[in-house]
């Protein structure tokens, strides 16, 4: 299984898409100003 890091994650759509495709989201970061 491939692992990803989601930078500027927002609502998590990119992480969800990768997880649905068989990837594992290790961590997600969001900077709220």
Secondary structure, DSSP 8 states (H G I E B T S, - for coil): --EEEESS-TTSHHHHHHHHTT-EEEEE-----
